[in-house]
C-alpha cells in the first residue's frame, strides 16, 4: 500500500496567509491554526538535525531601487528568475561555519502582499556565500512530501546547472495564444508550459523574448 503524499510545485502559485497553515499542509501535523508560529523555520528545534526544513523568510521592500532591511536587520530577496534566494545580515553577525544549515530548504517567501508563496527547494551555495551574505540556489521547483505525518521527501523537476545557465538566453515563445477575454498566453519554447504572458516561464524560468 502506497503512502500518502503531498506535492508542491512552484508553477502552481501555492500560497498561505499563515505559516502555521503551510506547516500543517506540508507535514500533515495538526498544530492549532489559531496560534501564531513565530520561528522562521520548521522544525524550529535544532533544524540542523533535519535533512530538510520549511523556511519562511520575509522578502525585503524596495525603495528607490534599494532593498530595505526588515525590522530584524535582514535583507532578503529573490533573483528575478527565482534561481537564487539571497539573505544578507546587516547586523554584522558572522556565524560559526559549523552553525550554518546545509540541508535542503523548502522556501515559502512572504511577498509584498503578505502571503507566504512557495518558491522551490534551495540549498546554501558555500562558494557564492561569504561573511553575512548567504546565497541559496534553487535545486528543484517541486517536491513530494511523503507520509502522514511527513517523514521523507522526493525532489521533483530538479534543475540542471547547464539548463539554469541557458534559461537566461532569451527565446521566443513556441506559440502565442490570444484568448477571447483579451488574455495573452505563451507556450514556453523550452518546456512547453502554457502561461499568461510574462517575462519568464514560471515553470522552468526561461527568459522570454517578445
C-alpha positions as a Markdown table, in Angstrom:
| # | Residue | x | y | z |
|---|---|---|---|---|
| 1 | Unk | 0.0 | 0.0 | 0.0 |
| 2 | Unk | 1.5 | 3.3 | -1.1 |
| 3 | Unk | 1.9 | 6.1 | 1.5 |
| 4 | Unk | 0.1 | 9.4 | 1.4 |
| 5 | Unk | 2.0 | 12.3 | -0.1 |
| 6 | Unk | 1.6 | 16.0 | -1.0 |
| 7 | Unk | 3.2 | 17.7 | -3.9 |
| 8 | Unk | 4.5 | 21.3 | -4.1 |
| 9 | Unk | 5.1 | 22.8 | -7.5 |
| 10 | Unk | 6.4 | 26.4 | -8.0 |
| 11 | Unk | 4.4 | 26.8 | -11.2 |
| 12 | Unk | 1.1 | 26.4 | -9.3 |
| 13 | Unk | 1.3 | 29.6 | -7.2 |
| 14 | Unk | 0.8 | 27.8 | -3.9 |
| 15 | Unk | 0.5 | 30.3 | -1.0 |
| 16 | Unk | -0.7 | 30.5 | 2.5 |
| 17 | Unk | -1.7 | 33.5 | 4.6 |
| 18 | Unk | -0.3 | 32.0 | 7.8 |
| 19 | Unk | 2.9 | 30.0 | 8.4 |
| 20 | Unk | 1.0 | 27.5 | 10.6 |
| 21 | Unk | -1.3 | 26.6 | 7.8 |
| 22 | Unk | 1.6 | 25.9 | 5.4 |
| 23 | Unk | 3.2 | 23.8 | 8.0 |
| 24 | Unk | 0.1 | 21.8 | 8.7 |
| 25 | Unk | -0.5 | 21.2 | 4.9 |
| 26 | Unk | 3.1 | 20.2 | 4.2 |
| 27 | Unk | 3.7 | 18.0 | 7.3 |
| 28 | Unk | 0.1 | 16.7 | 8.0 |
| 29 | Unk | 0.6 | 17.8 | 11.5 |
| 30 | Unk | -2.3 | 19.3 | 13.4 |
| 31 | Unk | -0.9 | 22.4 | 15.0 |
| 32 | Unk | -3.5 | 24.9 | 16.3 |
| 33 | Unk | -4.2 | 27.2 | 13.4 |
| 34 | Unk | -5.2 | 30.0 | 15.8 |
| 35 | Unk | -1.7 | 30.0 | 17.3 |
| 36 | Unk | 0.9 | 32.2 | 15.5 |
| 37 | Unk | 4.0 | 30.3 | 14.5 |
| 38 | Unk | 6.9 | 32.7 | 15.5 |
| 39 | Unk | 10.0 | 30.8 | 14.4 |
| 40 | Unk | 11.3 | 31.4 | 10.8 |
| 41 | Unk | 11.6 | 27.6 | 10.2 |
| 42 | Unk | 10.0 | 24.3 | 10.8 |
| 43 | Unk | 11.2 | 22.3 | 12.6 |
| 44 | Unk | 12.3 | 25.1 | 15.0 |
| 45 | Unk | 14.3 | 23.0 | 17.5 |
| 46 | Unk | 17.8 | 22.3 | 16.1 |
| 47 | Unk | 16.9 | 22.1 | 12.4 |
| 48 | Unk | 20.5 | 21.1 | 11.6 |
| 49 | Unk | 19.5 | 17.6 | 12.6 |
| 50 | Unk | 16.9 | 17.5 | 9.8 |
| 51 | Unk | 17.5 | 16.7 | 6.2 |
| 52 | Unk | 15.1 | 19.4 | 5.2 |
| 53 | Unk | 13.4 | 22.4 | 6.7 |
| 54 | Unk | 10.5 | 24.7 | 5.8 |
| 55 | Unk | 11.7 | 28.2 | 5.8 |
| 56 | Unk | 9.5 | 31.4 | 5.9 |
| 57 | Unk | 11.7 | 34.4 | 5.0 |
| 58 | Unk | 10.1 | 37.8 | 4.5 |
| 59 | Unk | 11.1 | 39.5 | 1.3 |
| 60 | Unk | 12.5 | 43.0 | 1.8 |
| 61 | Unk | 10.7 | 46.0 | 0.4 |
| 62 | Unk | 12.4 | 48.1 | -2.2 |
| 63 | Unk | 12.8 | 51.9 | -2.1 |
| 64 | Unk | 14.5 | 54.0 | -4.8 |
| 65 | Unk | 16.0 | 50.8 | -6.2 |
| 66 | Unk | 17.5 | 49.7 | -2.9 |
| 67 | Unk | 16.3 | 46.9 | -0.6 |
| 68 | Unk | 15.2 | 47.9 | 2.8 |
| 69 | Unk | 16.3 | 45.8 | 5.8 |
| 70 | Unk | 13.5 | 44.1 | 7.7 |
| 71 | Unk | 12.9 | 45.0 | 11.4 |
| 72 | Unk | 15.3 | 42.2 | 12.3 |
| 73 | Unk | 18.1 | 43.8 | 10.1 |
| 74 | Unk | 17.9 | 41.3 | 7.3 |
| 75 | Unk | 17.8 | 41.9 | 3.6 |
| 76 | Unk | 16.0 | 39.0 | 1.8 |
| 77 | Unk | 15.4 | 38.9 | -1.9 |
| 78 | Unk | 15.0 | 36.6 | -4.8 |
| 79 | Unk | 16.6 | 36.8 | -8.2 |
| 80 | Unk | 14.2 | 37.6 | -11.0 |
| 81 | Unk | 14.1 | 34.0 | -12.2 |
| 82 | Unk | 13.9 | 32.6 | -8.6 |
| 83 | Unk | 17.2 | 30.8 | -9.2 |
| 84 | Unk | 18.7 | 32.4 | -6.1 |
| 85 | Unk | 17.5 | 33.4 | -2.7 |
| 86 | Unk | 19.9 | 35.9 | -1.0 |
| 87 | Unk | 20.0 | 36.6 | 2.7 |
| 88 | Unk | 22.1 | 39.5 | 3.9 |
| 89 | Unk | 22.6 | 40.2 | 7.6 |
| 90 | Unk | 23.2 | 43.9 | 8.1 |
| 91 | Unk | 23.7 | 43.3 | 11.9 |
| 92 | Unk | 27.2 | 42.2 | 11.1 |
| 93 | Unk | 26.7 | 38.8 | 12.7 |
| 94 | Unk | 29.1 | 36.2 | 11.2 |
| 95 | Unk | 28.0 | 32.8 | 12.4 |
| 96 | Unk | 30.4 | 29.9 | 13.0 |
| 97 | Unk | 30.6 | 27.8 | 9.8 |
| 98 | Unk | 29.5 | 24.8 | 11.9 |
| 99 | Unk | 26.3 | 26.6 | 12.7 |
| 100 | Unk | 25.2 | 27.0 | 9.1 |
| 101 | Unk | 22.3 | 24.9 | 7.9 |
| 102 | Unk | 23.5 | 22.7 | 5.0 |
| 103 | Unk | 20.3 | 20.7 | 4.4 |
| 104 | Unk | 17.6 | 21.5 | 1.9 |
| 105 | Unk | 15.2 | 24.5 | 2.4 |
| 106 | Unk | 11.7 | 24.4 | 1.2 |
| 107 | Unk | 11.1 | 28.1 | 0.9 |
| 108 | Unk | 7.8 | 29.9 | 1.3 |
| 109 | Unk | 8.8 | 33.6 | 0.9 |
| 110 | Unk | 6.5 | 36.2 | 2.3 |
| 111 | Unk | 5.7 | 38.6 | -0.5 |
| 112 | Unk | 4.7 | 42.2 | -0.6 |
| 113 | Unk | 1.0 | 41.3 | -0.2 |
| 114 | Unk | 1.6 | 39.3 | 3.0 |
| 115 | Unk | 1.2 | 35.8 | 1.5 |
| 116 | Unk | 3.8 | 33.0 | 2.0 |
| 117 | Unk | 4.4 | 31.8 | -1.5 |
| 118 | Unk | 6.1 | 28.5 | -2.3 |
| 119 | Unk | 9.3 | 29.2 | -4.4 |
| 120 | Unk | 11.1 | 25.9 | -4.6 |
| 121 | Unk | 13.7 | 23.8 | -2.9 |
| 122 | Unk | 17.0 | 25.6 | -2.2 |
| 123 | Unk | 20.5 | 24.8 | -0.8 |
| 124 | Unk | 23.2 | 27.0 | 0.6 |
| 125 | Unk | 25.9 | 27.7 | -2.0 |
| 126 | Unk | 29.1 | 27.9 | 0.1 |
| 127 | Unk | 31.2 | 29.2 | -2.8 |
| 128 | Unk | 28.9 | 32.1 | -3.6 |
| 129 | Unk | 28.3 | 33.0 | 0.1 |
| 130 | Unk | 30.5 | 35.0 | 2.4 |
| 131 | Unk | 30.5 | 36.8 | 5.7 |
| 132 | Unk | 27.0 | 38.0 | 6.4 |
| 133 | Unk | 26.0 | 37.1 | 2.8 |
| 134 | Unk | 24.3 | 33.8 | 2.2 |
| 135 | Unk | 23.3 | 32.7 | -1.3 |
| 136 | Unk | 20.9 | 29.8 | -1.7 |
| 137 | Unk | 20.4 | 28.2 | -5.1 |
| 138 | Unk | 17.2 | 26.5 | -6.2 |
| 139 | Unk | 17.9 | 22.9 | -7.0 |
| 140 | Unk | 14.3 | 21.8 | -7.6 |
| 141 | Unk | 11.0 | 23.5 | -8.5 |
| 142 | Unk | 8.9 | 20.7 | -6.9 |
| 143 | Unk | 9.0 | 18.3 | -4.0 |
| 144 | Unk | 6.9 | 15.3 | -3.0 |
| 145 | Unk | 6.4 | 15.2 | 0.8 |
| 146 | Unk | 5.8 | 11.6 | 1.9 |
| 147 | Unk | 3.9 | 10.3 | 4.9 |
| 148 | Unk | 1.3 | 11.3 | 7.4 |
| 149 | Unk | 2.9 | 12.9 | 9.3 |
| 150 | Unk | 5.7 | 13.7 | 6.8 |
| 151 | Unk | 8.9 | 11.7 | 7.3 |
| 152 | Unk | 10.5 | 11.9 | 3.9 |
| 153 | Unk | 10.6 | 13.7 | 0.6 |
| 154 | Unk | 11.5 | 13.4 | -3.1 |
| 155 | Unk | 12.7 | 16.2 | -5.3 |
| 156 | Unk | 10.8 | 16.8 | -8.5 |
| 157 | Unk | 11.8 | 18.9 | -11.5 |
| 158 | Unk | 15.4 | 19.0 | -10.4 |
| 159 | Unk | 17.3 | 21.9 | -12.0 |
| 160 | Unk | 20.4 | 21.1 | -14.1 |
| 161 | Unk | 23.2 | 23.6 | -13.8 |
| 162 | Unk | 23.7 | 23.9 | -17.6 |
| 163 | Unk | 19.9 | 24.3 | -18.0 |
| 164 | Unk | 19.8 | 27.1 | -15.5 |
| 165 | Unk | 22.6 | 28.9 | -17.2 |
| 166 | Unk | 20.9 | 28.7 | -20.5 |
| 167 | Unk | 17.5 | 30.0 | -19.4 |
| 168 | Unk | 18.9 | 33.5 | -19.3 |
| 169 | Unk | 19.3 | 33.4 | -23.1 |
| 170 | Unk | 16.0 | 34.8 | -24.3 |
| 171 | Unk | 13.9 | 32.6 | -26.6 |
| 172 | Unk | 10.7 | 33.5 | -28.5 |
| 173 | Unk | 7.6 | 31.7 | -27.3 |
| 174 | Unk | 6.9 | 28.4 | -29.1 |
| 175 | Unk | 3.4 | 29.7 | -29.6 |
| 176 | Unk | 1.2 | 32.7 | -28.6 |
| 177 | Unk | -2.4 | 32.2 | -27.7 |
| 178 | Unk | -4.9 | 35.1 | -27.8 |
| 179 | Unk | -8.0 | 34.4 | -25.6 |
| 180 | Unk | -11.4 | 35.9 | -26.2 |
| 181 | Unk | -11.2 | 37.8 | -22.8 |
| 182 | Unk | -8.1 | 39.6 | -24.0 |
| 183 | Unk | -5.6 | 37.4 | -22.1 |
| 184 | Unk | -2.4 | 36.6 | -23.9 |
| 185 | Unk | -0.8 | 33.2 | -23.2 |
| 186 | Unk | 2.6 | 31.9 | -24.2 |
| 187 | Unk | 3.8 | 28.3 | -24.8 |
| 188 | Unk | 7.4 | 28.1 | -23.5 |
| 189 | Unk | 9.9 | 27.1 | -26.1 |
| 190 | Unk | 11.9 | 25.1 | -23.5 |
| 191 | Unk | 9.4 | 23.1 | -21.5 |
| 192 | Unk | 6.1 | 23.6 | -23.5 |
| 193 | Unk | 4.4 | 25.0 | -20.4 |
| 194 | Unk | 1.4 | 27.3 | -21.1 |
| 195 | Unk | 1.3 | 30.5 | -19.0 |
| 196 | Unk | -0.1 | 34.1 | -19.0 |
| 197 | Unk | 2.3 | 36.5 | -20.8 |
| 198 | Unk | 5.2 | 37.3 | -18.6 |
| 199 | Unk | 9.0 | 38.0 | -18.9 |
| 200 | Unk | 9.9 | 34.4 | -17.8 |
| 201 | Unk | 8.3 | 31.0 | -17.8 |
| 202 | Unk | 7.1 | 30.2 | -14.3 |
| 203 | Unk | 7.7 | 26.5 | -14.8 |
| 204 | Unk | 11.4 | 26.4 | -15.9 |
| 205 | Unk | 12.5 | 30.1 | -15.6 |
| 206 | Unk | 13.2 | 30.6 | -19.3 |
| 207 | Unk | 13.6 | 34.2 | -20.3 |
| 208 | Unk | 11.1 | 35.2 | -23.0 |
| 209 | Unk | 11.9 | 37.3 | -26.0 |
| 210 | Unk | 8.8 | 39.2 | -27.2 |
